[in-house]
Amino acid sequence: MQRLPLKQRYSDVYRERDRRALSRLGLQLCCALALAGGFVFAARQHFAAVQYGYASETLRSERQQLFEEQQRLLLEKERVSTPARLELAARQLGLKPLQPGQIGTQNPNRPSQLPMAAVLIHPSASFNR
């Protein structure tokens, strides 16, 4: 089947070969690859940001839990170290309450009455390293 008649007016005219067509196609290919690479890079950045967001949220919730546990432990410490509980524990260990006669005051004008053994250095002590 022939679509064109054999006798046409300019049938012997040939089209000139475009020598810049290959360079334009190469340039288009390079631009398309750069654009596709940019999309891949942007997608990778987006997925990394989403992943860091999830990790940050996990760490934030863990931090909140640790803060609540710290508050609970501080409250427990304060509850255990109340004077009434400490006095009860001391009595169970056999300690007795302090009597007024056991407390002595020191006169700031009078020098301390330290024993000489506390002031002198023992002769066998060595300062060599």
Rosetta constraint file for C-alpha pairs under 8 A:
AtomPair CA 7 CA 11 HARMONIC 7.30 0.50
AtomPair CA 20 CA 24 HARMONIC 6.26 0.50
AtomPair CA 21 CA 25 HARMONIC 6.16 0.50
AtomPair CA 22 CA 26 HARMONIC 6.15 0.50
AtomPair CA 23 CA 27 HARMONIC 6.13 0.50
AtomPair CA 24 CA 28 HARMONIC 6.12 0.50
AtomPair CA 25 CA 29 HARMONIC 6.09 0.50
AtomPair CA 26 CA 30 HARMONIC 6.20 0.50
AtomPair CA 27 CA 31 HARMONIC 6.19 0.50
AtomPair CA 28 CA 32 HARMONIC 6.04 0.50
AtomPair CA 29 CA 33 HARMONIC 6.12 0.50
AtomPair CA 30 CA 34 HARMONIC 6.13 0.50
AtomPair CA 31 CA 35 HARMONIC 6.11 0.50
AtomPair CA 32 CA 36 HARMONIC 6.07 0.50
AtomPair CA 33 CA 37 HARMONIC 5.95 0.50
AtomPair CA 34 CA 38 HARMONIC 6.12 0.50
AtomPair CA 35 CA 39 HARMONIC 6.36 0.50
AtomPair CA 36 CA 40 HARMONIC 6.25 0.50
AtomPair CA 37 CA 41 HARMONIC 6.07 0.50
AtomPair CA 38 CA 42 HARMONIC 6.05 0.50
AtomPair CA 39 CA 43 HARMONIC 6.04 0.50
AtomPair CA 40 CA 44 HARMONIC 6.14 0.50
AtomPair CA 41 CA 45 HARMONIC 6.20 0.50
AtomPair CA 42 CA 46 HARMONIC 6.08 0.50
AtomPair CA 43 CA 47 HARMONIC 6.17 0.50
AtomPair CA 44 CA 48 HARMONIC 6.11 0.50
AtomPair CA 45 CA 49 HARMONIC 6.11 0.50
AtomPair CA 46 CA 50 HARMONIC 6.24 0.50
AtomPair CA 47 CA 51 HARMONIC 6.12 0.50
AtomPair CA 48 CA 52 HARMONIC 6.10 0.50
AtomPair CA 49 CA 53 HARMONIC 6.04 0.50
AtomPair CA 50 CA 54 HARMONIC 6.35 0.50
AtomPair CA 51 CA 55 HARMONIC 6.26 0.50
AtomPair CA 52 CA 56 HARMONIC 5.91 0.50
AtomPair CA 53 CA 57 HARMONIC 6.12 0.50
AtomPair CA 54 CA 58 HARMONIC 6.21 0.50
AtomPair CA 55 CA 59 HARMONIC 6.20 0.50
AtomPair CA 56 CA 60 HARMONIC 5.99 0.50
AtomPair CA 57 CA 61 HARMONIC 6.22 0.50
AtomPair CA 58 CA 62 HARMONIC 6.19 0.50
AtomPair CA 59 CA 63 HARMONIC 5.97 0.50
AtomPair CA 60 CA 64 HARMONIC 6.23 0.50
AtomPair CA 61 CA 65 HARMONIC 6.24 0.50
AtomPair CA 62 CA 66 HARMONIC 6.18 0.50
AtomPair CA 63 CA 67 HARMONIC 6.07 0.50
AtomPair CA 64 CA 68 HARMONIC 6.21 0.50
AtomPair CA 65 CA 69 HARMONIC 6.17 0.50
AtomPair CA 66 CA 70 HARMONIC 6.05 0.50
AtomPair CA 67 CA 71 HARMONIC 6.23 0.50
AtomPair CA 68 CA 72 HARMONIC 6.16 0.50
AtomPair CA 69 CA 73 HARMONIC 6.09 0.50
AtomPair CA 70 CA 74 HARMONIC 6.10 0.50
AtomPair CA 71 CA 75 HARMONIC 6.16 0.50
AtomPair CA 72 CA 76 HARMONIC 6.16 0.50
AtomPair CA 73 CA 77 HARMONIC 6.05 0.50
AtomPair CA 74 CA 78 HARMONIC 6.17 0.50
AtomPair CA 75 CA 79 HARMONIC 6.09 0.50
AtomPair CA 76 CA 80 HARMONIC 6.10 0.50
AtomPair CA 77 CA 81 HARMONIC 6.11 0.50
AtomPair CA 78 CA 82 HARMONIC 6.44 0.50
AtomPair CA 80 CA 85 HARMONIC 6.52 0.50
AtomPair CA 80 CA 86 HARMONIC 7.80 0.50
AtomPair CA 81 CA 85 HARMONIC 6.46 0.50
AtomPair CA 81 CA 86 HARMONIC 6.09 0.50
AtomPair CA 82 CA 86 HARMONIC 6.21 0.50
AtomPair CA 83 CA 87 HARMONIC 6.00 0.50
AtomPair CA 84 CA 88 HARMONIC 6.27 0.50
AtomPair CA 85 CA 89 HARMONIC 6.18 0.50
AtomPair CA 86 CA 90 HARMONIC 6.07 0.50
AtomPair CA 87 CA 91 HARMONIC 6.19 0.50
AtomPair CA 88 CA 92 HARMONIC 6.30 0.50
AtomPair CA 89 CA 93 HARMONIC 6.37 0.50
AtomPair CA 90 CA 94 HARMONIC 6.42 0.50
AtomPair CA 90 CA 95 HARMONIC 5.32 0.50
AtomPair CA 90 CA 96 HARMONIC 7.55 0.50
AtomPair CA 91 CA 95 HARMONIC 5.17 0.50
AtomPair CA 91 CA 96 HARMONIC 6.46 0.50
AtomPair CA 98 CA 102 HARMONIC 6.90 0.50
AtomPair CA 99 CA 103 HARMONIC 7.50 0.50
AtomPair CA 106 CA 110 HARMONIC 7.81 0.50
AtomPair CA 106 CA 112 HARMONIC 7.78 0.50
AtomPair CA 107 CA 111 HARMONIC 7.85 0.50
AtomPair CA 114 CA 118 HARMONIC 6.72 0.50
AtomPair CA 114 CA 119 HARMONIC 7.55 0.50
AtomPair CA 115 CA 119 HARMONIC 7.15 0.50
AtomPair CA 116 CA 120 HARMONIC 6.19 0.50
AtomPair CA 117 CA 121 HARMONIC 7.66 0.50
AtomPair CA 121 CA 125 HARMONIC 7.15 0.50
